[in-house]
Amino acid sequence: MFSKQPTKSDSSKSPARLDPPPQSLSDGASNRKAPTVASLIAENLTVEGGISGEGELHIDGIVRGDVRIGKLTIGDTGHVEGSIFAEAVEARGRVIGAITAKQVRLYGTCYVDGDITHEQLAMETGAFFQGRSLKFQRPPAPPAEAPAKPAPPALEAPASAPAATSSSTPQAKPVF
């Protein structure tokens, strides 16, 4: 049944035959997200009001309002008047307002007038930045054991400390 040997008539046919992939492989490929294209606000557009979303946005025009987006790119002719909240910001144009993002990159052609709160900040030579650079650090995660311990023992330690300091001999206070 499976031991068919090619004959001369079989070899004249096209030897390469493409079968469709098995069903399990095609299902896995359909579960992947297709790469998304950044939305664009073109040079001749002006947006009055806020913009929010989870994707990417490229601004070559003017936005007057707050921008909340996953990744923001401000082109050479782009102009934002308002606060920016994003995961990553690349600025080549003009920003009048605060920027809050994990990663901020200011190119040599950009003009930023406002505070920048960031985890990572990169500035090229020629970039104009007037404002405060504030390093955003996430608060340390509480230890996994902290919720398991009861709170009263932690409160008892300060209560016992005053009893020790109220001994008959006066103790000197540290001077800073």
N, C-alpha and C positions, 0 to 999 in steps of 0.2 A: 504494500500500500504506500509506504513512504520511501521505498527504495527505487523510485523511478529514476532512470538514468537519462540524461539528455541525449537526444538523437540529433542528426543533422538538421532536421526540420525545426526542432526546438531551438537550436543554437542560432538560427537565422532571425529569430525574434529578438526583440530588445532584451538584453540580459538584466537590465536594472528595472525593477518594478517597485514602485513606492506604494506601500500599504499605509492606510491611515493609522495614526498612533493609537495605542490601546486607550480605552475609555478612561482609565485611572490617570494617565498622564495628561490627557486633555482637560480633565476636571481640575487638576492642580494648576495648570496654566491659567485657567479662567479665574481662579481665586486671587491671583496677583493683581495689584492695582496698576493700572496703566499710568505712566508718568503724566503728570498734569502740567499744562502750560500755564505760565504766569499770566494773570489778568493784566491788561494794559490800560493806563489812562494816558492817551496820546497828548502830544504837545499842544494841540489846539483845543483841548478840553479843560473846563473848569468844573470842579465838583464842590458844591456848597452843602456841607453836612458830613456826618461821620461815615466811616467805612469800616466794616468788620467782616472777618472770615477766618478760615483756617489755612488757606492756601498761600500762594505767592502773588504779590502785586508789584508791578513795575509802574512808576509814576514818571511821566515826562511832562505832564501838564500841571495844573494847579489844584490842590485840595485844601479847602478851608474847613477844617473840622478834625476831630480825632480819628486816628487810624489804628485799628486793632486787627492784626494780621499775623500769619505764621512767619512769612519772610517778606521783607520789604526792600525793594531796590528803588532808589531815587536817582533818576538819570540826570545828565548835565543840565537839562532844561526843566527838571522837576522842581516843584515848590510845594512845601507843606506848611500850613499855618495851623498848628494845633499839636496836641500830644500824640506821641507814637508809642504803641505798646506792641512788641513783636518778639519772636524768638531770635531773629537775626535781622540786622539793618545794615545796608550798604548805601552810603550817601555820597553822591557826586554833585547834587544840586543844593537847593536851599531849604533849611528847616528853621522855622521860627516856633519854638516850643520845646517841651521836654521829650526826651527819648528814654524809654525803658525797654531794655532788651538784654538777652544773654550775651549776644555777640554784636558788637558795633564796629563798623569799619568806615572811617572817614577818608575819602580819597582827596587828592590834592586840589580838586576843583570845588569842593563843598564849602558851604557856609552854614554853620550851626550856631544859633543864638538861643541857648536854653540849657538846662541841666541834662546830663546823661547819666542814667543809672544802669550799670552793666556788670557782667561777670568778666567779660573780655572786651578790651577797647584797643583798636589799632588806628593810628593816624598817619597819613602820608605827609610828606613835606609839602607845604603850601595850603594845607587844610586850615580853614578859619574856624575856631571854636571859642565861643564866649559863654561861659557858664561854669557850673561845677561838675566835676567828674566824681560820681559816687559809686563806690564798689559795692555791688549787691552780693551779699553772702547769705546763703540759706542758713537758717538756724540749724545747729547740729541735731541730728535725730536722737530722741531719747533712747537710752539703752533698753534692750528688750526686757531686761529684768526689772526695770523701774516700776511698771504697773503692778507686778506681782508682790512687791514689798508694801506693807501697810505704811501710811503716812505718820501715825503717832510716834514711832521710834525716832523719826527725823526731828520731830518737834520736842522730844524729851532732851536732846543734847543741849540746846540753848538754855533750857530751864535749869539743867544741872550746872552749867558754866557759871552763872551768877553766884551760886552757892559757894563755889570754890574761890571766887574773887572776894567774897565778903569775909575772909578770914581776919584774924585780929591784926595781922601785919599789913600795912598798906603796900600796894604794889604800884610801881611806876607805869604810867601809860606811855606807849610808844609815841614818839614825835615824828611826824612825816614832813 
